[in-house]
Amino acid sequence: MSELTNEMRVLVAEDESGARDLITAVFDVGGWSPPVTARNGVEALERLGENRYDILLTDLNMPRLGGEELVRRALSTDPDLTVIVLSGNGTIPKAVDLLHRGVFDFLPKPFSIDQLLSSLDRAKDHVLHLAEHRGLKQVLDVLLKALESKDPYCTGHSQRVAQFAVALGKKLGMNRNELEFLGYAALMHDIGKIGVREEILTKEGSLSELEFAEIKVHPSISRDILAPVTFLRPCLDAVLHHHERWQGGGYPDGISGEAIPLEARIIGVVDAYDAMTSHRSYRRALPPEEALRRIKAGAGTQFDPTVAEAFLDHYAEITVESEEELSS
């Protein structure tokens, strides 16, 4: 059995002593370390306040504080907590609703030893996946700080573009998995500027043809920086093509229309908006109203008209939601 299984910290909230003993025995059979147990939701919250846990396994029907409220409070405190819900016949609709609110898995009672161990193994993989994401995010933060130290005008730009892109993606009906990779692509879309000379990035006047040609290489550099990271490969096309134009003539490949990945078209709109409303070495920030006017004027030529229209229609919601996320 993997050492990682023994390193998982698991809390079991179950009011029936027989069920708690059975679950603990199953952990032993599966080679897991014994879980910490709680007899109700109140005790479980106390345990969660005392230590950090990787997995919470909870019944729904418990005295003092039920599993539904426990899950709500636990996830609000630790969104990365992986939750498995044990559900009796009368609580299956509640369990299904909880899945939509962040619960990882649920097991209908009665369940077999194999079913519980299978759910725990999936939960373990999910915990490791989240840990990988946290480590990756730390590396990306370091890269972004390196870029911002080279070009102070980029400070905060990538984070804002990522927040705008995800908010716009939601309005366009993208699912959770698509939004996750859209967020990573938007966050790292400009990382290739690390490979562009600082005097070009911070030049106050207009760029020469040769200087602009160097700038145009940054999407390819961004892609090449991210390509070795297997997890980020679904982001590569969006990063590479975020400066393409709807009617063609963009870079690096000059593709047009729906040949441009949707994620790149989304990033293209929100990147342009944030760039226009931010100070740059060559100009002062434009008022939001002027930036929106330019996006409207560019719909169907520079920008995908559907994406541009969605941004314009939901501009207030997108920017407010993003500001709240960035300040939290």
ZADO-1210 file (C-alpha; in nm, 4 decimals, padded with zeros to 6 digits):
<atoms>
<atom x="00.0000" y="00.0000" z="00.0000" code="MET" pos="1"/>
<atom x="00.1306" y="00.3476" z="-00.0889" code="SER" pos="2"/>
<atom x="00.2891" y="00.5560" z="00.1862" code="GLU" pos="3"/>
<atom x="00.0722" y="00.8421" z="00.0599" code="LEU" pos="4"/>
<atom x="-00.2342" y="00.6520" z="00.1808" code="THR" pos="5"/>
<atom x="-00.0947" y="00.6520" z="00.5334" code="ASN" pos="6"/>
<atom x="-00.0169" y="01.0228" z="00.5120" code="GLU" pos="7"/>
<atom x="-00.3771" y="01.1213" z="00.4378" code="MET" pos="8"/>
<atom x="-00.5513" y="01.2901" z="00.7308" code="ARG" pos="9"/>
<atom x="-00.9137" y="01.1742" z="00.7361" code="VAL" pos="10"/>
<atom x="-01.1992" y="01.2843" z="00.9616" code="LEU" pos="11"/>
<atom x="-01.5086" y="01.0654" z="00.9922" code="VAL" pos="12"/>
<atom x="-01.8309" y="01.2238" z="01.1218" code="ALA" pos="13"/>
<atom x="-02.0858" y="00.9520" z="01.2074" code="GLU" pos="14"/>
<atom x="-02.3302" y="00.9421" z="01.5005" code="ASP" pos="15"/>
<atom x="-02.3760" y="00.5631" z="01.5045" code="GLU" pos="16"/>
<atom x="-02.0974" y="00.3921" z="01.7006" code="SER" pos="17"/>
<atom x="-02.1325" y="00.0674" z="01.5055" code="GLY" pos="18"/>
<atom x="-02.0927" y="00.2508" z="01.1760" code="ALA" pos="19"/>
<atom x="-01.7877" y="00.4387" z="01.3071" code="ARG" pos="20"/>
<atom x="-01.6262" y="00.1109" z="01.4138" code="ASP" pos="21"/>
<atom x="-01.7029" y="-00.0475" z="01.0764" code="LEU" pos="22"/>
<atom x="-01.5547" y="00.2431" z="00.8846" code="ILE" pos="23"/>
<atom x="-01.2415" y="00.2387" z="01.1017" code="THR" pos="24"/>
<atom x="-01.2061" y="-00.1352" z="01.0357" code="ALA" pos="25"/>
<atom x="-01.2355" y="-00.0765" z="00.6604" code="VAL" pos="26"/>
<atom x="-00.9535" y="00.1794" z="00.6811" code="PHE" pos="27"/>
<atom x="-00.7370" y="-00.0852" z="00.8440" code="ASP" pos="28"/>
<atom x="-00.8245" y="-00.3433" z="00.5782" code="VAL" pos="29"/>
<atom x="-00.7332" y="-00.0937" z="00.3046" code="GLY" pos="30"/>
<atom x="-00.3989" y="-00.0057" z="00.4608" code="GLY" pos="31"/>
<atom x="-00.5066" y="00.3427" z="00.5628" code="TRP" pos="32"/>
<atom x="-00.4059" y="00.5059" z="00.8888" code="SER" pos="33"/>
<atom x="-00.6925" y="00.5126" z="01.1431" code="PRO" pos="34"/>
<atom x="-00.9207" y="00.8125" z="01.0866" code="PRO" pos="35"/>
<atom x="-01.0078" y="01.0694" z="01.3503" code="VAL" pos="36"/>
<atom x="-01.3762" y="01.0302" z="01.4395" code="THR" pos="37"/>
<atom x="-01.6523" y="01.2639" z="01.5531" code="ALA" pos="38"/>
<atom x="-01.9973" y="01.1711" z="01.6844" code="ARG" pos="39"/>
<atom x="-02.1791" y="01.4659" z="01.5286" code="ASN" pos="40"/>
<atom x="-02.1309" y="01.7798" z="01.3230" code="GLY" pos="41"/>
<atom x="-02.0376" y="01.9966" z="01.6194" code="VAL" pos="42"/>
<atom x="-01.7534" y="01.7646" z="01.7186" code="GLU" pos="43"/>
<atom x="-01.6445" y="01.7449" z="01.3554" code="ALA" pos="44"/>
<atom x="-01.6206" y="02.1246" z="01.3289" code="LEU" pos="45"/>
<atom x="-01.4120" y="02.1272" z="01.6468" code="GLU" pos="46"/>
<atom x="-01.1744" y="01.8718" z="01.4957" code="ARG" pos="47"/>
<atom x="-01.1534" y="02.0711" z="01.1726" code="LEU" pos="48"/>
<atom x="-01.0655" y="02.3790" z="01.3761" code="GLY" pos="49"/>
<atom x="-00.7872" y="02.1959" z="01.5573" code="GLU" pos="50"/>
<atom x="-00.6105" y="02.0401" z="01.2553" code="ASN" pos="51"/>
<atom x="-00.6142" y="02.0443" z="00.8792" code="ARG" pos="52"/>
<atom x="-00.7630" y="01.7353" z="00.7155" code="TYR" pos="53"/>
<atom x="-00.7376" y="01.6095" z="00.3588" code="ASP" pos="54"/>
<atom x="-01.0649" y="01.4129" z="00.3533" code="ILE" pos="55"/>
<atom x="-01.3924" y="01.4491" z="00.5423" code="LEU" pos="56"/>
<atom x="-01.6255" y="01.1479" z="00.5368" code="LEU" pos="57"/>
<atom x="-01.9620" y="01.2403" z="00.6863" code="THR" pos="58"/>
<atom x="-02.3121" y="01.1075" z="00.7361" code="ASP" pos="59"/>
<atom x="-02.5949" y="01.3511" z="00.6633" code="LEU" pos="60"/>
<atom x="-02.8388" y="01.2610" z="00.9418" code="ASN" pos="61"/>
<atom x="-02.6665" y="01.3460" z="01.2707" code="MET" pos="62"/>
<atom x="-02.7785" y="01.5116" z="01.5958" code="PRO" pos="63"/>
<atom x="-02.6795" y="01.8644" z="01.7046" code="ARG" pos="64"/>
<atom x="-02.5459" y="01.9589" z="01.3593" code="LEU" pos="65"/>
<atom x="-02.6325" y="01.7624" z="01.0468" code="GLY" pos="66"/>
<atom x="-02.3946" y="01.6682" z="00.7709" code="GLY" pos="67"/>
<atom x="-02.5384" y="01.9152" z="00.5222" code="GLU" pos="68"/>
<atom x="-02.4566" y="02.2152" z="00.7429" code="GLU" pos="69"/>
<atom x="-02.1232" y="02.0596" z="00.8397" code="LEU" pos="70"/>
<atom x="-02.0263" y="02.0295" z="00.4751" code="VAL" pos="71"/>
<atom x="-02.1299" y="02.3879" z="00.4022" code="ARG" pos="72"/>
<atom x="-01.9243" y="02.5273" z="00.6897" code="ARG" pos="73"/>
<atom x="-01.6263" y="02.2994" z="00.6278" code="ALA" pos="74"/>
<atom x="-01.5994" y="02.3904" z="00.2588" code="LEU" pos="75"/>
<atom x="-01.6393" y="02.7613" z="00.3299" code="SER" pos="76"/>
<atom x="-01.3397" y="02.7354" z="00.5633" code="THR" pos="77"/>
<atom x="-01.1318" y="02.5007" z="00.3466" code="ASP" pos="78"/>
<atom x="-01.2474" y="02.4837" z="-00.0185" code="PRO" pos="79"/>
<atom x="-00.9774" y="02.2232" z="-00.0883" code="ASP" pos="80"/>
<atom x="-01.1227" y="01.9764" z="00.1622" code="LEU" pos="81"/>
<atom x="-01.2246" y="01.6564" z="-00.0199" code="THR" pos="82"/>
<atom x="-01.5671" y="01.5512" z="00.1095" code="VAL" pos="83"/>
<atom x="-01.7367" y="01.2119" z="00.0850" code="ILE" pos="84"/>
<atom x="-02.1006" y="01.2010" z="00.1971" code="VAL" pos="85"/>
<atom x="-02.2722" y="00.8883" z="00.3328" code="LEU" pos="86"/>
<atom x="-02.6356" y="00.9008" z="00.2323" code="SER" pos="87"/>
<atom x="-02.9364" y="00.6967" z="00.3402" code="GLY" pos="88"/>
<atom x="-03.2391" y="00.6439" z="00.1189" code="ASN" pos="89"/>
<atom x="-03.4152" y="00.9589" z="00.2348" code="GLY" pos="90"/>
<atom x="-03.1142" y="01.1857" z="00.1856" code="THR" pos="91"/>
<atom x="-03.0014" y="01.0991" z="-00.1678" code="ILE" pos="92"/>
<atom x="-03.1552" y="01.4186" z="-00.3209" code="PRO" pos="93"/>
<atom x="-02.9643" y="01.6236" z="-00.0632" code="LYS" pos="94"/>
<atom x="-02.6443" y="01.4381" z="-00.1435" code="ALA" pos="95"/>
<atom x="-02.6856" y="01.5052" z="-00.5153" code="VAL" pos="96"/>
<atom x="-02.7375" y="01.8750" z="-00.4404" code="ASP" pos="97"/>
<atom x="-02.4210" y="01.8738" z="-00.2304" code="LEU" pos="98"/>
<atom x="-02.2234" y="01.7344" z="-00.5251" code="LEU" pos="99"/>
<atom x="-02.3094" y="02.0522" z="-00.7119" code="HIS" pos="100"/>
<atom x="-02.1824" y="02.2557" z="-00.4169" code="ARG" pos="101"/>
<atom x="-01.8378" y="02.1020" z="-00.3975" code="GLY" pos="102"/>
<atom x="-01.8778" y="01.7559" z="-00.2414" code="VAL" pos="103"/>
<atom x="-01.6437" y="01.5100" z="-00.4120" code="PHE" pos="104"/>
<atom x="-01.8398" y="01.1836" z="-00.3796" code="ASP" pos="105"/>
<atom x="-02.1301" y="01.0228" z="-00.1993" code="PHE" pos="106"/>
<atom x="-02.2022" y="00.6650" z="-00.1009" code="LEU" pos="107"/>
<atom x="-02.5605" y="00.5435" z="-00.0573" code="PRO" pos="108"/>
<atom x="-02.6145" y="00.3260" z="00.2482" code="LYS" pos="109"/>
<atom x="-02.5667" y="00.0367" z="00.2814" code="PRO" pos="110"/>
<atom x="-02.2292" y="00.0315" z="00.1041" code="PHE" pos="111"/>
<atom x="-01.9752" y="-00.2467" z="00.0675" code="SER" pos="112"/>
<atom x="-01.6139" y="-00.2481" z="00.1832" code="ILE" pos="113"/>
<atom x="-01.5005" y="-00.2334" z="-00.1793" code="ASP" pos="114"/>
<atom x="-01.7254" y="00.0657" z="-00.2494" code="GLN" pos="115"/>
<atom x="-01.5852" y="00.2589" z="00.0457" code="LEU" pos="116"/>
<atom x="-01.2244" y="00.1739" z="-00.0394" code="LEU" pos="117"/>
<atom x="-01.2819" y="00.2687" z="-00.4023" code="SER" pos="118"/>
<atom x="-01.4276" y="00.6054" z="-00.2988" code="SER" pos="119"/>
<atom x="-01.1352" y="00.6657" z="-00.0629" code="LEU" pos="120"/>
<atom x="-00.8844" y="00.5837" z="-00.3375" code="ASP" pos="121"/>
<atom x="-01.0527" y="00.8319" z="-00.5713" code="ARG" pos="122"/>
<atom x="-01.0526" y="01.0900" z="-00.2930" code="ALA" pos="123"/>
<atom x="-00.6819" y="01.0299" z="-00.2338" code="LYS" pos="124"/>
<atom x="-00.6106" y="01.0895" z="-00.6037" code="ASP" pos="125"/>
<atom x="-00.8147" y="01.4095" z="-00.5841" code="HIS" pos="126"/>
<atom x="-00.6173" y="01.5299" z="-00.2812" code="VAL" pos="127"/>
<atom x="-00.2897" y="01.4666" z="-00.4651" code="LEU" pos="128"/>
<atom x="-00.4289" y="01.6446" z="-00.7718" code="HIS" pos="129"/>
<atom x="-00.5097" y="01.9499" z="-00.5594" code="LEU" pos="130"/>
<atom x="-00.1624" y="01.9418" z="-00.4036" code="ALA" pos="131"/>
<atom x="-00.0100" y="01.9323" z="-00.7507" code="GLU" pos="132"/>
<atom x="-00.2195" y="02.2348" z="-00.8449" code="HIS" pos="133"/>
<atom x="-00.1037" y="02.4274" z="-00.5383" code="ARG" pos="134"/>
<atom x="00.2591" y="02.3503" z="-00.6172" code="GLY" pos="135"/>
<atom x="00.2085" y="02.4493" z="-00.9797" code="LEU" pos="136"/>
<atom x="00.0412" y="02.7748" z="-00.8749" code="LYS" pos="137"/>
<atom x="00.3429" y="02.8599" z="-00.6599" code="GLN" pos="138"/>
<atom x="00.5745" y="02.8069" z="-00.9579" code="VAL" pos="139"/>
<atom x="00.3512" y="03.0187" z="-01.1811" code="LEU" pos="140"/>
<atom x="00.3480" y="03.2960" z="-00.9198" code="ASP" pos="141"/>
<atom x="00.7283" y="03.2983" z="-00.9217" code="VAL" pos="142"/>
<atom x="00.7331" y="03.3264" z="-01.3018" code="LEU" pos="143"/>
<atom x="00.4805" y="03.6098" z="-01.2949" code="LEU" pos="144"/>
<atom x="00.6817" y="03.7976" z="-01.0333" code="LYS" pos="145"/>
<atom x="00.9879" y="03.7615" z="-01.2560" code="ALA" pos="146"/>
<atom x="00.7922" y="03.9062" z="-01.5491" code="LEU" pos="147"/>
<atom x="00.6542" y="04.1932" z="-01.3406" code="GLU" pos="148"/>
<atom x="01.0027" y="04.2807" z="-01.2130" code="SER" pos="149"/>
<atom x="01.1130" y="04.3081" z="-01.5761" code="LYS" pos="150"/>
<atom x="00.8082" y="04.5042" z="-01.6905" code="ASP" pos="151"/>
<atom x="00.6401" y="04.6973" z="-01.4040" code="PRO" pos="152"/>
<atom x="00.3528" y="04.7870" z="-01.6367" code="TYR" pos="153"/>
<atom x="00.2499" y="04.4192" z="-01.6289" code="CYS" pos="154"/>
<atom x="00.1944" y="04.4237" z="-01.2517" code="THR" pos="155"/>
<atom x="-00.1449" y="04.2672" z="-01.1787" code="GLY" pos="156"/>
<atom x="-00.2311" y="04.2419" z="-01.5483" code="HIS" pos="157"/>
<atom x="-00.2160" y="03.8629" z="-01.5756" code="SER" pos="158"/>
<atom x="-00.4226" y="03.8103" z="-01.2596" code="GLN" pos="159"/>
<atom x="-00.6906" y="04.0509" z="-01.3810" code="ARG" pos="160"/>
<atom x="-00.7021" y="03.8923" z="-01.7260" code="VAL" pos="161"/>
<atom x="-00.7407" y="03.5487" z="-01.5664" code="ALA" pos="162"/>
<atom x="-01.0295" y="03.6660" z="-01.3470" code="GLN" pos="163"/>
<atom x="-01.2013" y="03.8435" z="-01.6377" code="PHE" pos="164"/>
<atom x="-01.1545" y="03.5421" z="-01.8661" code="ALA" pos="165"/>
<atom x="-01.3047" y="03.2934" z="-01.6207" code="VAL" pos="166"/>
<atom x="-01.5984" y="03.5242" z="-01.5454" code="ALA" pos="167"/>
<atom x="-01.6624" y="03.5685" z="-01.9191" code="LEU" pos="168"/>
<atom x="-01.6227" y="03.1946" z="-01.9785" code="GLY" pos="169"/>
<atom x="-01.8987" y="03.1312" z="-01.7253" code="LYS" pos="170"/>
<atom x="-02.1297" y="03.3658" z="-01.9170" code="LYS" pos="171"/>
<atom x="-02.0514" y="03.1691" z="-02.2332" code="LEU" pos="172"/>
<atom x="-02.1508" y="02.8409" z="-02.0664" code="GLY" pos="173"/>
<atom x="-01.8106" y="02.6779" z="-02.0222" code="MET" pos="174"/>
<atom x="-01.7955" y="02.3912" z="-01.7737" code="ASN" pos="175"/>
<atom x="-01.5763" y="02.3703" z="-01.4623" code="ARG" pos="176"/>
<atom x="-01.2920" y="02.1820" z="-01.6325" code="ASN" pos="177"/>
<atom x="-01.2856" y="02.4216" z="-01.9267" code="GLU" pos="178"/>
<atom x="-01.2871" y="02.7204" z="-01.6920" code="LEU" pos="179"/>
<atom x="-00.9956" y="02.5797" z="-01.4939" code="GLU" pos="180"/>
<atom x="-00.7718" y="02.5550" z="-01.7992" code="PHE" pos="181"/>
<atom x="-00.8970" y="02.8885" z="-01.9323" code="LEU" pos="182"/>
<atom x="-00.7872" y="03.0460" z="-01.6041" code="GLY" pos="183"/>
<atom x="-00.4390" y="02.8952" z="-01.6264" code="TYR" pos="184"/>
<atom x="-00.4015" y="02.9971" z="-01.9914" code="ALA" pos="185"/>
<atom x="-00.5106" y="03.3537" z="-01.9179" code="ALA" pos="186"/>
<atom x="-00.2826" y="03.3746" z="-01.6154" code="LEU" pos="187"/>
<atom x="00.0207" y="03.2686" z="-01.8198" code="MET" pos="188"/>
<atom x="-00.0629" y="03.4240" z="-02.1576" code="HIS" pos="189"/>
<atom x="00.2162" y="03.6836" z="-02.1376" code="ASP" pos="190"/>
<atom x="00.4837" y="03.4797" z="-01.9582" code="ILE" pos="191"/>
<atom x="00.6841" y="03.4634" z="-02.2823" code="GLY" pos="192"/>
<atom x="00.7617" y="03.8339" z="-02.2456" code="LYS" pos="193"/>
<atom x="01.0335" y="03.7151" z="-02.0084" code="ILE" pos="194"/>
<atom x="01.2200" y="03.6387" z="-02.3322" code="GLY" pos="195"/>
<atom x="01.1706" y="03.9901" z="-02.4734" code="VAL" pos="196"/>
<atom x="01.4316" y="04.2597" z="-02.4130" code="ARG" pos="197"/>
<atom x="01.3441" y="04.4937" z="-02.1268" code="GLU" pos="198"/>
<atom x="01.4165" y="04.8061" z="-02.3339" code="GLU" pos="199"/>
<atom x="01.1434" y="04.6987" z="-02.5757" code="ILE" pos="200"/>
<atom x="00.8889" y="04.6177" z="-02.3042" code="LEU" pos="201"/>
<atom x="00.9368" y="04.9557" z="-02.1355" code="THR" pos="202"/>
<atom x="01.0000" y="05.1734" z="-02.4436" code="LYS" pos="203"/>
<atom x="00.8059" y="05.4990" z="-02.4207" code="GLU" pos="204"/>
<atom x="00.7755" y="05.5670" z="-02.7918" code="GLY" pos="205"/>
<atom x="00.6477" y="05.3646" z="-03.0829" code="SER" pos="206"/>
<atom x="00.8138" y="05.0345" z="-03.1581" code="LEU" pos="207"/>
<atom x="01.0135" y="04.9879" z="-03.4769" code="SER" pos="208"/>
<atom x="00.9175" y="04.7085" z="-03.7160" code="GLU" pos="209"/>
<atom x="01.2022" y="04.4936" z="-03.5824" code="LEU" pos="210"/>
<atom x="01.1072" y="04.5643" z="-03.2200" code="GLU" pos="211"/>
<atom x="00.7445" y="04.4751" z="-03.2831" code="PHE" pos="212"/>
<atom x="00.8582" y="04.1525" z="-03.4523" code="ALA" pos="213"/>
<atom x="01.0351" y="04.0626" z="-03.1265" code="GLU" pos="214"/>
<atom x="00.7188" y="04.1352" z="-02.9261" code="ILE" pos="215"/>
<atom x="00.5203" y="03.9103" z="-03.1616" code="LYS" pos="216"/>
<atom x="00.7333" y="03.6121" z="-03.0614" code="VAL" pos="217"/>
<atom x="00.6122" y="03.6179" z="-02.6987" code="HIS" pos="218"/>
<atom x="00.3085" y="03.3860" z="-02.7478" code="PRO" pos="219"/>
<atom x="00.5385" y="03.1187" z="-02.8917" code="SER" pos="220"/>
<atom x="00.7817" y="03.1630" z="-02.6028" code="ILE" pos="221"/>
<atom x="00.4911" y="03.1367" z="-02.3574" code="SER" pos="222"/>
<atom x="00.3848" y="02.8094" z="-02.5169" code="ARG" pos="223"/>
<atom x="00.7391" y="02.6723" z="-02.5081" code="ASP" pos="224"/>
<atom x="00.7812" y="02.7625" z="-02.1396" code="ILE" pos="225"/>
<atom x="00.4590" y="02.5815" z="-02.0448" code="LEU" pos="226"/>
<atom x="00.4881" y="02.2845" z="-02.2832" code="ALA" pos="227"/>
<atom x="00.7007" y="02.0618" z="-02.0535" code="PRO" pos="228"/>
<atom x="00.4292" y="02.0753" z="-01.7846" code="VAL" pos="229"/>
<atom x="00.1976" y="01.7871" z="-01.8783" code="THR" pos="230"/>
<atom x="-00.0934" y="01.9253" z="-01.6801" code="PHE" pos="231"/>
<atom x="-00.0836" y="02.2570" z="-01.8704" code="LEU" pos="232"/>
<atom x="-00.0859" y="02.1122" z="-02.2208" code="ARG" pos="233"/>
<atom x="-00.4603" y="02.1790" z="-02.2706" code="PRO" pos="234"/>
<atom x="-00.3738" y="02.5498" z="-02.2237" code="CYS" pos="235"/>
<atom x="-00.1064" y="02.5720" z="-02.4926" code="LEU" pos="236"/>
<atom x="-00.3231" y="02.6588" z="-02.7952" code="ASP" pos="237"/>
<atom x="-00.5032" y="02.9341" z="-02.6034" code="ALA" pos="238"/>
<atom x="-00.1723" y="03.0828" z="-02.4914" code="VAL" pos="239"/>
<atom x="-00.0249" y="03.0603" z="-02.8412" code="LEU" pos="240"/>
<atom x="-00.3187" y="03.2172" z="-03.0260" code="HIS" pos="241"/>
<atom x="-00.4469" y="03.4929" z="-02.7959" code="HIS" pos="242"/>
<atom x="-00.3220" y="03.7622" z="-03.0376" code="HIS" pos="243"/>
<atom x="-00.4912" y="03.6190" z="-03.3469" code="GLU" pos="244"/>
<atom x="-00.7665" y="03.8297" z="-03.5060" code="ARG" pos="245"/>
<atom x="-01.1189" y="03.7166" z="-03.5970" code="TRP" pos="246"/>
<atom x="-01.0748" y="03.8243" z="-03.9618" code="GLN" pos="247"/>
<atom x="-00.7125" y="03.7119" z="-03.9762" code="GLY" pos="248"/>
<atom x="-00.3880" y="03.9071" z="-03.9785" code="GLY" pos="249"/>
<atom x="-00.2998" y="03.8451" z="-03.6144" code="GLY" pos="250"/>
<atom x="-00.0008" y="03.6552" z="-03.4849" code="TYR" pos="251"/>
<atom x="00.1758" y="03.4167" z="-03.4663" code="PRO" pos="252"/>
<atom x="-00.0076" y="03.2140" z="-03.7353" code="ASP" pos="253"/>
<atom x="-00.2597" y="03.4546" z="-03.8875" code="GLY" pos="254"/>
<atom x="-00.5509" y="03.2128" z="-03.8396" code="ILE" pos="255"/>
<atom x="-00.9068" y="03.3453" z="-03.8299" code="SER" pos="256"/>
<atom x="-01.2619" y="03.2782" z="-03.7137" code="GLY" pos="257"/>
<atom x="-01.3379" y="02.9571" z="-03.5305" code="GLU" pos="258"/>
<atom x="-00.9966" y="02.8190" z="-03.6186" code="ALA" pos="259"/>
<atom x="-00.8853" y="03.0317" z="-03.3243" code="ILE" pos="260"/>
<atom x="-00.9522" y="02.8360" z="-03.0028" code="PRO" pos="261"/>
<atom x="-01.2467" y="02.9752" z="-02.8059" code="LEU" pos="262"/>
<atom x="-01.0246" y="03.0197" z="-02.4992" code="GLU" pos="263"/>
<atom x="-00.7862" y="03.2341" z="-02.7049" code="ALA" pos="264"/>
<atom x="-01.0755" y="03.4438" z="-02.8352" code="ARG" pos="265"/>
<atom x="-01.1928" y="03.5037" z="-02.4766" code="ILE" pos="266"/>
<atom x="-00.8438" y="03.5977" z="-02.3597" code="ILE" pos="267"/>
<atom x="-00.8069" y="03.8256" z="-02.6615" code="GLY" pos="268"/>
<atom x="-01.1070" y="04.0367" z="-02.5578" code="VAL" pos="269"/>
<atom x="-01.0323" y="04.0677" z="-02.1869" code="VAL" pos="270"/>
<atom x="-00.6571" y="04.1115" z="-02.2469" code="ASP" pos="271"/>
<atom x="-00.7294" y="04.4026" z="-02.4788" code="ALA" pos="272"/>
<atom x="-00.9695" y="04.5587" z="-02.2286" code="TYR" pos="273"/>
<atom x="-00.7253" y="04.5382" z="-01.9385" code="ASP" pos="274"/>
<atom x="-00.4343" y="04.6605" z="-02.1515" code="ALA" pos="275"/>
<atom x="-00.6364" y="04.9619" z="-02.2667" code="MET" pos="276"/>
<atom x="-00.7496" y="05.0530" z="-01.9144" code="THR" pos="277"/>
<atom x="-00.4000" y="05.0168" z="-01.7634" code="SER" pos="278"/>
<atom x="-00.1032" y="05.2537" z="-01.7819" code="HIS" pos="279"/>
<atom x="00.1602" y="05.1526" z="-02.0347" code="ARG" pos="280"/>
<atom x="00.5063" y="05.2923" z="-02.1034" code="SER" pos="281"/>
<atom x="00.3804" y="05.4449" z="-02.4291" code="TYR" pos="282"/>
<atom x="00.0462" y="05.5907" z="-02.3067" code="ARG" pos="283"/>
<atom x="-00.1765" y="05.6572" z="-02.0089" code="ARG" pos="284"/>
<atom x="-00.4728" y="05.4336" z="-01.9246" code="ALA" pos="285"/>
<atom x="-00.7889" y="05.4875" z="-02.1244" code="LEU" pos="286"/>
<atom x="-01.1247" y="05.5373" z="-01.9489" code="PRO" pos="287"/>
<atom x="-01.3300" y="05.2139" z="-01.9341" code="PRO" pos="288"/>
<atom x="-01.5962" y="05.3707" z="-02.1554" code="GLU" pos="289"/>
<atom x="-01.3442" y="05.4291" z="-02.4330" code="GLU" pos="290"/>
<atom x="-01.2047" y="05.0764" z="-02.4007" code="ALA" pos="291"/>
<atom x="-01.5561" y="04.9326" z="-02.4298" code="LEU" pos="292"/>
<atom x="-01.6240" y="05.1496" z="-02.7336" code="ARG" pos="293"/>
<atom x="-01.3104" y="05.0145" z="-02.9013" code="ARG" pos="294"/>
<atom x="-01.4023" y="04.6547" z="-02.8245" code="ILE" pos="295"/>
<atom x="-01.7455" y="04.7142" z="-02.9760" code="LYS" pos="296"/>
<atom x="-01.5855" y="04.8693" z="-03.2832" code="ALA" pos="297"/>
<atom x="-01.3484" y="04.5723" z="-03.3150" code="GLY" pos="298"/>
<atom x="-01.6201" y="04.3063" z="-03.2866" code="ALA" pos="299"/>
<atom x="-01.6223" y="04.1028" z="-03.6067" code="GLY" pos="300"/>
<atom x="-01.2773" y="04.2240" z="-03.7169" code="THR" pos="301"/>
<atom x="-01.0307" y="04.1937" z="-03.4297" code="GLN" pos="302"/>
<atom x="-01.2600" y="04.0134" z="-03.1866" code="PHE" pos="303"/>
<atom x="-01.5030" y="03.7221" z="-03.2076" code="ASP" pos="304"/>
<atom x="-01.8354" y="03.9132" z="-03.2221" code="PRO" pos="305"/>
<atom x="-02.0152" y="03.6663" z="-02.9929" code="THR" pos="306"/>
<atom x="-01.7433" y="03.6835" z="-02.7280" code="VAL" pos="307"/>
<atom x="-01.7166" y="04.0612" z="-02.7540" code="ALA" pos="308"/>
<atom x="-02.0951" y="04.0979" z="-02.7231" code="GLU" pos="309"/>
<atom x="-02.1022" y="03.8753" z="-02.4143" code="ALA" pos="310"/>
<atom x="-01.8291" y="04.0843" z="-02.2531" code="PHE" pos="311"/>
<atom x="-02.0095" y="04.4089" z="-02.3314" code="LEU" pos="312"/>
<atom x="-02.3457" y="04.2744" z="-02.2130" code="ASP" pos="313"/>
<atom x="-02.2063" y="04.1429" z="-01.8847" code="HIS" pos="314"/>
<atom x="-01.9255" y="04.3934" z="-01.8334" code="TYR" pos="315"/>
<atom x="-02.0463" y="04.5176" z="-01.4932" code="ALA" pos="316"/>
<atom x="-02.0942" y="04.1666" z="-01.3518" code="GLU" pos="317"/>
<atom x="-01.7622" y="04.0427" z="-01.4880" code="ILE" pos="318"/>
<atom x="-01.5559" y="04.3303" z="-01.3508" code="THR" pos="319"/>
<atom x="-01.7307" y="04.3389" z="-01.0117" code="VAL" pos="320"/>
<atom x="-01.6950" y="03.9617" z="-00.9630" code="GLU" pos="321"/>
<atom x="-01.3288" y="03.9815" z="-01.0632" code="SER" pos="322"/>
<atom x="-01.2520" y="04.2696" z="-00.8283" code="GLU" pos="323"/>
<atom x="-01.4115" y="04.0753" z="-00.5399" code="GLU" pos="324"/>
<atom x="-01.2046" y="03.7657" z="-00.6245" code="GLU" pos="325"/>
<atom x="-00.8799" y="03.9635" z="-00.6471" code="LEU" pos="326"/>
<atom x="-00.9419" y="04.1425" z="-00.3158" code="SER" pos="327"/>
<atom x="-01.0391" y="03.8253" z="-00.1248" code="SER" pos="328"/>
</atoms>
